[in-house]
Amino acid sequence: QVQLVESGGGLVQAGGSLRLSCAASGRTFSDYAMGWFRQAPGKEREEREFVAHISWSGGNTYYADSVKGRFTISRDNAKRTVYLQMNDLKPEDTAVYYCAARIYPYSGSYSYTEYGYWGQGTQVTVSS
């Protein structure tokens, strides 16, 4: 079991930056690959959009095309935390952002069904 708590969301103007954090407790953090997903307004849970994922060591990362070059995923296993640095934010990045843990440490996945544990989400709003 692992519990996840996101933080760092907020309101920002287009072109600005935010850094999301996801703190984990419970089972050994390095037992999990981690992912970030987002759910735009009016979308259902099943429509959560993959953003990025990272392997247990941080050596393997993958990004959605829509955020590549603007967002960076990283993790600090000693602090049991995964981060999402978001730069050059756009209004279309507005969503609730969720971190998720996958019980397979070597790689994350773009499919939300591969993740067994989720945080409660943090709202990111980008104004134009």
C-alpha positions in Angstrom: 0.0 0.0 0.0 1.1 3.5 -0.7 -0.6 6.8 0.0 0.0 9.8 -2.3 -0.5 13.5 -1.6 -0.1 16.1 -4.3 0.7 19.8 -3.8 1.9 22.8 -5.7 -1.1 23.6 -7.9 -2.5 27.0 -8.3 -3.4 29.8 -10.7 -0.8 31.1 -13.1 -0.7 33.2 -16.2 0.1 31.7 -19.6 3.9 31.4 -20.0 4.4 30.9 -16.2 5.7 28.0 -14.3 4.6 25.7 -11.5 6.2 22.8 -9.7 4.0 20.0 -8.5 5.0 17.6 -5.8 3.7 14.2 -4.8 4.7 12.9 -1.4 4.4 9.1 -0.8 4.0 7.2 2.4 3.7 3.5 3.1 5.5 0.9 1.1 9.1 1.4 -0.1 8.9 4.3 -2.6 11.5 2.8 -5.0 9.2 -0.3 -5.5 7.1 1.9 -7.8 7.3 3.6 -11.1 5.4 6.9 -10.9 3.2 8.8 -13.3 1.5 12.1 -13.7 -2.0 12.4 -15.3 -4.4 15.2 -15.7 -8.2 15.5 -15.9 -9.5 18.5 -17.8 -12.8 20.2 -16.8 -15.8 18.2 -17.9 -13.8 15.0 -18.5 -14.5 11.7 -16.8 -11.9 9.7 -14.8 -11.6 7.3 -17.8 -10.5 10.3 -19.9 -7.5 11.2 -17.7 -4.7 12.3 -20.0 -1.2 10.9 -19.5 1.4 13.5 -18.9 4.7 11.8 -17.9 6.1 8.8 -16.1 9.4 7.9 -14.5 11.0 4.6 -13.4 12.1 3.8 -9.9 15.6 5.1 -10.5 14.7 8.1 -12.5 16.7 6.8 -15.4 13.7 6.2 -17.6 11.3 9.0 -18.3 8.6 9.5 -20.9 6.3 12.4 -21.8 3.2 13.1 -23.7 3.8 15.0 -26.9 1.7 17.9 -25.6 4.1 18.6 -22.8 7.4 17.5 -24.2 10.0 20.2 -23.9 8.0 22.1 -21.3 7.5 19.7 -18.4 10.1 17.7 -16.5 9.3 14.7 -14.2 11.8 13.8 -11.5 11.9 12.0 -8.2 13.9 11.9 -5.0 13.6 8.5 -3.4 15.2 9.6 -0.2 12.4 12.2 0.2 9.8 9.8 -1.2 8.6 12.5 -3.6 8.0 12.8 -7.3 8.0 16.2 -9.0 6.5 17.7 -12.1 8.2 20.9 -13.2 5.9 22.8 -15.6 7.2 25.6 -17.7 5.7 27.8 -20.4 2.2 26.9 -19.2 -0.7 27.2 -21.6 -4.4 27.6 -21.0 -4.9 24.1 -22.3 -2.8 22.8 -19.5 -5.7 23.7 -17.1 -6.7 20.5 -15.3 -6.6 18.6 -12.0 -3.2 16.9 -11.9 -2.9 13.5 -10.3 0.2 11.4 -9.4 -0.1 7.7 -9.5 2.1 4.7 -8.5 2.6 1.6 -10.6 3.6 -1.7 -8.9 6.3 -2.3 -11.5 9.4 -0.2 -10.8 11.3 -0.4 -14.1 8.9 1.7 -16.2 5.8 3.7 -16.0 2.9 3.5 -18.4 0.8 5.9 -20.5 -2.3 3.9 -19.5 -4.0 5.0 -16.3 -5.3 1.4 -15.8 -1.7 0.3 -15.1 -1.6 2.3 -11.8 -2.9 1.0 -8.6 -2.6 4.0 -6.4 -3.6 7.6 -6.9 -3.5 10.9 -5.0 -6.4 13.2 -4.5 -5.3 15.7 -7.2 -4.2 19.3 -7.3 -5.8 22.0 -9.4 -3.8 23.8 -12.0 -5.4 26.8 -13.7 -3.7 28.7 -16.5 -5.2 32.0 -17.5 -4.7 33.6 -20.9 
